[in-house]
Amino acid sequence: MLFREEYEGQPYGTGSAYAYKDDEGDQLAREIGLHLPLINCPDPTIVNNTFVPDTWKAGLNQLPYPKEIRASFKKFRDEVMKINVRERMAELDAQPFSNFTATYAPEVRQWWDSFGPSNWGASTELSSAFVGLSNVQDLVRGGDGKRVILPGGLGCITHKLVEVLRPKYKDRMLDNTAVVAVAQEEDSVRVTYFRDGKITTVAAKLVLMCAPMLIASRIVMGLPAEQKAAMRRYRYAPYPVVNLIFDKPVYNRGYDTCAPEIPSPISSSPTGPFATLPATSKNTTFSPSTPRSAPNSALPCSLKKPANPLPPASSLIFRSCARSSM
């Protein structure tokens, strides 16, 4: 989500993390006049009162653990890098990431149990191995070094886009508006929305539907039963986001800082009543030093894939974009 709010002139993100250099978000930002700088020190670790930058590359030699535990981290890294994740996608997606951390020092799993809830929303036990291993390889290959952001998160793109479009399209843009229904007619799409205490319906030739599946499946009318059921099978992993704004820098040595000594914030049961804040902190308030994440957004591992949840290409409601928390 590209969401941004402000407090006394200080922007902060509520549902966005970062883009990657030259990806679609970064390209759009440049097109509308925004430059997203690279994130400095994206994934450091604080463990045993020691700050470790660049954890999964040079940082492995700096981890304040006994020699045999550091060796276990390196062995895990080396073995994971031998796996052809894309070729084995279906197999890996049907088993938990914890299967691949179990034979190493407990500190390896502890690190990923800290990283996963902040990144894709689940611990190793509840995460698809495909997602977990993809993230390992991304960090080892330096993918985190390609992340870009502005203070306040990716919501700056939305704000800038409104600023660019408003001079020409002001009469056709609405804010503070809630869409409550989208219905495809024979030659048009009818969109019903609530604004200023009134319900209004308008017709359009085409609708670009950008909403999480759990929302789109409830407001898009006339979906085939199988498709709607598939959309509602998507599982999300929500967690609270707390923004703390200080009058001076408190910590800005890294962006997404893992603290694996803090107990895992995710209960062993996906519906368990106990959850705390992820054991990481994201710094977007000051100079960039925060889409969550390697390019894969995780669902808790499942044994079979849902049917295609998107409307057919011939539909006037031709695209529904869904992303869990990034």
Order of alpha helices (4+ residues) and beta strands (2+ residues): beta-beta-beta-alpha-beta-beta-alpha-alpha-alpha-alpha-beta-alpha-beta-beta-beta-beta-alpha-alpha-beta-beta-beta
